[in-house]
Amino acid sequence: MAAFPSARLRADLLLLAASLIWGSAFVAQRIAATEMSVYLFNGLRFVLAGLILLPLARQGLSKLEPRALGGILLAGGVLFCGATLQQLGLKTTTAGNAGFITGLYVVLIPVILAVGWGHWPRRGVLAAVVLASIGLFLLSTGGRFVLAPGDALEFGGAILWAFHVILIGRLVKSVPVLPLVIGQNLVCGLMNLLVVGFQDGAAEWAVLPGMWFPIVYTGVFSIGVGYTFQALGQKEAPPSDAAVILSAEAVFAALFGWLLLDERLTLVQLAGCGLILAGMLLAQLDLRPGDKTLNIRKPGGEETRETSM
């Protein structure tokens, strides 16, 4: 039996770790959404994330070509818009709705790739996307979805997250990972703080002493570490595959909600977790009709074959 390609396995584990970190940060984001300005919260945590990584890549940043700088500015701009819509939506929708609608980027990525670039995903990935999407719906809403005012904002954010995953997948082929992550974080953070500068923010800054934990935790771990893991993982994993793995964020968010907030999952929600995990596994396989072999994807589109039992 052939061994699983180590480079691809490493990429998938990095993406899974990113989804775990993002899931753990959801509680902190919910706290901040009710207590402080969206722009101040996002500005401080993204700038913090960029600054803590800066010493690791100072030389790499100075050697970036103008074309790479343009890509970093674009990634930071998309990140700013996506994070803003998500955080604004959290103010006027439920956590369940936000989790499900944000997770729709799993569906949107293969659609955008097919319509915009003519890149049709493998059948296994399409089936995985369907499973993960149904799982997200069951986990986030318990099978009951009621529209809320912030849902349109969350859907706009989901579209931008889809473009961001696609964009990062293309940029990591030509731009070093750390300069890319640092640059996009600083661009996003400074854009947020620029908005704060045009507002009367005296009252907003006054809440900072009680908000240091959400800012530091999401800045250091969710953004600093999480986005670095995402970019490293996407060097080997195609965007559609990466999206299915990143959908595990909803599972980890539910897990940490149970551990930290004593939130309980119903049987329907547990079934949703199972479908997401099944989708993640299916995304790794390439099952072709009339072929009794199991094709396991390698980086670069190659594949190894195992005869099925």
Order of alpha helices (4+ residues) and beta strands (2+ residues): alpha-alpha-alpha-alpha-alpha-alpha-alpha-alpha-alpha-alpha-alpha-alpha-alpha-alpha-alpha-alpha-beta-beta-beta
